[in-house]
Amino acid sequence: MSSRVYKLSELEGETIERMPTGFLDLDLAYGKTHDDRYPHPCIGLPRKKVSLWAGSAGVGKSRVAKAIGMNMCGIYGYRVLYILNEDAPSSLVTMSKNYASDNFFVMGSPLLEDHEEAIEDVCPDLVIVDSLTGLDKIESSSTIRSTMKKYKDMADRMDCHIVLIAHLAKDGSVKGNNDVTYYPDLVAELKPLREKDLPSQLKHKGLFMIKIIKNRGGPVGSLVCFQHNNEGVVLRTSAIVG
């Protein structure tokens, strides 16, 4: 960071390259980038940035993350690295019986140095860490802080987007400390939607929402609604801000 004082007219804004997820409403919730090189705004996951998704057990964090990874590989040809901290890589196969791609990579390790090595080796466009809670020695404040900084550095250096999956405590807070939510560029909460609380046009079973509660590169407050099905998840009606 330079100590020089600039005139605002001397500076050029940062152009953020974004990658579509295959779920339009989620792309819009993440935000838009206007670039004179393209006739339409770019939407989706921003490169060089880190997201934190937090939700209770079983709400659908891993399923929607896997679905996004498959979309980005299968539809757009991006390279995806899915890191499992708590399970063996083979456990992902049960969630992806009819899917195979040479651009979808999986590893299982709770060690941050293994994650860094794999990211440098694969050179992915998207990294999914499932889950942050499973990282070795993540309990201490200093380790949480250094871990989050390391992921930020890897995303910037490797020109990728990193999604960190975390668990919510019983009181609704993200497990860890304030550093867990401070360092990511976007924070989202995943919560189930109870059928009895929904309007008639949305009365489907297995619904859950992704709510954007922090976003340095786009709007805050968007709600993206998904539904579980036998194949994974499908997008339902959403409320997008901005």
C-alpha positions as CSV (number, residue, x, y, z in Angstrom):
1,M,0.0,0.0,0.0
2,S,1.4,3.4,-1.1
3,S,1.6,6.4,1.3
4,R,1.3,8.8,-1.7
5,V,-1.7,11.1,-1.9
6,Y,-3.6,10.8,-5.2
7,K,-6.2,12.9,-6.9
8,L,-9.3,10.8,-7.4
9,S,-9.2,11.7,-11.1
10,E,-5.8,10.0,-11.3
11,L,-7.0,6.6,-10.1
12,E,-8.6,3.8,-12.1
13,G,-11.2,1.6,-10.5
14,E,-10.5,-2.1,-10.0
15,T,-12.1,-4.4,-12.6
16,I,-13.3,-7.5,-10.9
17,E,-13.6,-10.6,-13.2
18,R,-16.6,-12.7,-12.2
19,M,-17.5,-16.3,-13.0
20,P,-21.1,-17.5,-13.4
21,T,-22.3,-20.4,-11.2
22,G,-25.1,-21.7,-13.4
23,F,-27.7,-20.3,-10.9
24,L,-28.6,-16.8,-12.2
25,D,-30.2,-15.5,-9.0
26,L,-27.1,-16.4,-7.0
27,D,-24.9,-14.7,-9.6
28,L,-27.0,-11.5,-9.3
29,A,-26.9,-11.7,-5.4
30,Y,-23.1,-11.8,-5.5
31,G,-23.1,-8.6,-7.6
32,K,-22.2,-7.1,-11.0
33,T,-19.1,-5.7,-12.5
34,H,-19.4,-3.1,-15.3
35,D,-16.6,-3.4,-17.9
36,D,-16.4,-1.3,-21.0
37,R,-15.0,-4.3,-22.9
38,Y,-18.4,-6.1,-22.6
39,P,-21.9,-4.9,-23.6
40,H,-23.5,-6.4,-20.4
41,P,-22.4,-6.4,-16.7
42,C,-20.4,-9.5,-15.6
43,I,-22.1,-11.4,-12.7
44,G,-21.2,-14.3,-10.4
45,L,-18.3,-15.2,-8.2
46,P,-15.5,-12.6,-8.1
47,R,-12.0,-13.8,-8.7
48,K,-9.3,-13.1,-6.0
49,K,-12.1,-13.0,-3.3
50,V,-13.2,-15.2,-0.5
51,S,-16.8,-16.1,0.5
52,L,-18.0,-17.6,3.8
53,W,-21.2,-19.7,3.8
54,A,-22.5,-20.5,7.3
55,G,-25.4,-22.8,8.1
56,S,-26.7,-25.4,10.5
57,A,-26.0,-29.1,9.9
58,G,-28.0,-30.7,7.1
59,V,-29.4,-27.4,5.7
60,G,-27.8,-27.9,2.2
61,K,-24.3,-26.2,2.3
62,S,-22.4,-29.1,0.7
63,R,-25.2,-29.9,-1.8
64,V,-25.4,-26.5,-3.2
65,A,-21.6,-26.0,-3.2
66,K,-21.2,-29.3,-5.1
67,A,-24.0,-28.3,-7.6
68,I,-22.2,-25.0,-8.3
69,G,-18.9,-26.8,-8.8
70,M,-20.5,-29.2,-11.3
71,N,-22.2,-26.3,-13.2
72,M,-19.0,-24.4,-13.4
73,C,-17.1,-27.4,-14.8
74,G,-19.8,-28.8,-17.0
75,I,-21.3,-25.6,-18.4
76,Y,-18.4,-23.2,-18.4
77,G,-15.3,-25.4,-18.4
78,Y,-13.9,-23.9,-15.2
79,R,-11.5,-25.9,-12.9
80,V,-12.9,-26.7,-9.5
81,L,-11.1,-28.0,-6.4
82,Y,-13.3,-29.4,-3.7
83,I,-11.5,-29.8,-0.3
84,L,-13.0,-32.1,2.3
85,N,-11.7,-31.5,5.8
86,E,-14.0,-34.0,7.7
87,D,-14.6,-36.8,5.2
88,A,-12.7,-38.9,2.7
89,P,-12.7,-37.8,-1.0
90,S,-14.8,-40.9,-1.9
91,S,-17.7,-39.5,0.1
92,L,-18.3,-36.9,-2.6
93,V,-19.0,-39.7,-5.1
94,T,-22.3,-40.6,-3.3
95,M,-23.4,-37.1,-4.0
96,S,-22.4,-37.2,-7.6
97,K,-23.3,-40.6,-9.0
98,N,-24.0,-39.5,-12.5
99,Y,-21.3,-36.9,-12.8
100,A,-17.7,-37.0,-14.0
101,S,-15.4,-34.2,-15.2
102,D,-11.7,-34.0,-15.7
103,N,-11.9,-30.4,-14.3
104,F,-13.5,-31.4,-11.0
105,F,-10.7,-32.2,-8.4
106,V,-11.3,-33.5,-4.9
107,M,-8.9,-33.9,-1.9
108,G,-9.3,-34.7,1.8
109,S,-7.1,-33.1,4.4
110,P,-7.6,-30.8,7.4
111,L,-4.1,-29.3,7.0
112,L,-3.9,-25.8,5.6
113,E,-0.5,-26.5,4.0
114,D,-2.0,-29.3,2.1
115,H,-4.7,-27.0,0.8
116,E,-2.2,-24.5,-0.3
117,E,-0.1,-27.1,-2.1
118,A,-3.2,-28.5,-3.9
119,I,-4.4,-25.1,-5.0
120,E,-0.9,-24.3,-6.5
121,D,-0.9,-27.7,-8.2
122,V,-4.4,-27.7,-9.7
123,C,-4.7,-23.9,-10.4
124,P,-8.4,-23.9,-10.0
125,D,-10.9,-21.2,-10.8
126,L,-13.1,-22.1,-7.8
127,V,-12.0,-23.7,-4.5
128,I,-14.6,-25.1,-2.0
129,V,-13.4,-25.8,1.6
130,D,-15.9,-28.1,3.3
131,S,-15.7,-27.2,6.1
132,L,-13.8,-24.5,7.9
133,T,-14.7,-26.1,11.2
134,G,-12.8,-29.2,10.3
135,L,-9.5,-27.5,10.0
136,D,-6.8,-28.8,12.3
137,K,-6.2,-26.5,15.3
138,I,-8.8,-24.0,14.3
139,E,-9.9,-23.3,17.9
140,S,-7.5,-20.5,18.9
141,S,-8.1,-16.9,17.9
142,S,-4.6,-16.4,16.5
143,T,-4.9,-19.6,14.3
144,I,-8.3,-18.5,13.0
145,R,-6.9,-15.1,12.1
146,S,-3.8,-16.5,10.3
147,T,-5.9,-19.1,8.5
148,M,-8.4,-16.6,7.1
149,K,-5.5,-14.3,6.0
150,K,-3.9,-17.3,4.3
151,Y,-7.0,-18.1,2.3
152,K,-7.3,-14.4,1.3
153,D,-3.7,-14.5,0.1
154,M,-4.2,-17.7,-1.9
155,A,-7.4,-16.4,-3.6
156,D,-5.5,-13.2,-4.7
157,R,-2.3,-14.9,-5.7
158,M,-3.9,-17.8,-7.6
159,D,-6.7,-15.6,-9.2
160,C,-9.5,-17.9,-8.0
161,H,-12.6,-17.6,-5.8
162,I,-12.6,-19.5,-2.5
163,V,-15.8,-20.6,-0.7
164,L,-15.3,-21.5,2.9
165,I,-18.2,-23.5,4.4
166,A,-18.8,-23.0,8.2
167,H,-21.3,-24.2,10.8
168,L,-23.7,-22.1,12.8
169,A,-23.8,-22.5,16.6
170,K,-27.2,-23.0,18.4
171,D,-27.5,-19.3,19.0
172,G,-27.2,-18.6,15.3
173,S,-23.6,-17.3,15.4
174,V,-20.8,-18.6,13.2
175,K,-18.5,-20.9,15.1
176,G,-15.1,-19.4,15.8
177,N,-14.7,-15.7,16.5
178,N,-15.2,-12.3,14.8
179,D,-12.2,-13.0,12.5
180,V,-14.2,-15.7,10.7
181,T,-16.7,-13.2,9.4
182,Y,-14.4,-10.2,9.2
183,Y,-11.9,-11.4,6.6
184,P,-14.2,-12.9,3.9
185,D,-15.4,-10.5,1.2
186,L,-18.9,-12.0,1.3
187,V,-20.7,-13.7,4.1
188,A,-23.9,-15.7,3.6
189,E,-26.2,-17.6,5.9
190,L,-28.0,-20.7,4.8
191,K,-31.2,-21.4,6.7
192,P,-34.2,-23.8,6.1
193,L,-37.5,-22.4,5.2
194,R,-40.5,-23.9,7.0
195,E,-43.4,-24.7,4.7
196,K,-46.0,-23.2,7.1
197,D,-44.3,-19.8,6.9
198,L,-44.3,-19.5,3.1
199,P,-46.9,-18.0,0.7
200,S,-49.0,-20.4,-1.3
201,Q,-46.9,-20.1,-4.4
202,L,-43.8,-21.3,-2.5
203,K,-45.2,-24.1,-0.5
204,H,-42.7,-26.8,-1.4
205,K,-40.9,-29.2,0.9
206,G,-37.1,-29.1,1.3
207,L,-36.7,-25.4,0.8
208,F,-33.7,-23.4,2.1
209,M,-32.4,-20.0,1.5
210,I,-29.0,-18.3,1.1
211,K,-29.1,-14.8,2.6
212,I,-26.3,-12.3,1.8
213,I,-25.4,-10.5,5.0
214,K,-22.1,-9.0,4.0
215,N,-20.8,-8.1,0.5
216,R,-17.9,-5.9,-0.2
217,G,-18.5,-6.2,-4.0
218,G,-22.3,-6.0,-4.3
219,P,-25.7,-5.7,-2.6
220,V,-26.6,-6.9,0.9
221,G,-29.9,-8.5,1.8
222,S,-30.6,-10.7,-1.2
223,L,-32.4,-14.0,-0.6
224,V,-31.7,-16.9,-2.9
225,C,-34.1,-19.8,-2.5
226,F,-33.2,-23.5,-3.3
227,Q,-35.0,-26.8,-3.0
228,H,-33.6,-30.2,-2.3
229,N,-34.5,-32.9,-4.8
230,N,-33.2,-36.4,-5.7
231,E,-30.5,-35.0,-8.0
232,G,-29.2,-32.3,-5.6
233,V,-30.8,-28.8,-5.6
234,V,-32.9,-26.6,-7.8
235,L,-33.3,-22.9,-7.8
236,R,-36.7,-21.4,-6.7
237,T,-38.1,-17.9,-6.5
238,S,-35.6,-15.4,-5.0
239,A,-35.5,-11.7,-3.9
240,I,-32.5,-10.0,-5.3
241,V,-31.4,-6.6,-4.0
242,G,-29.7,-4.1,-6.4
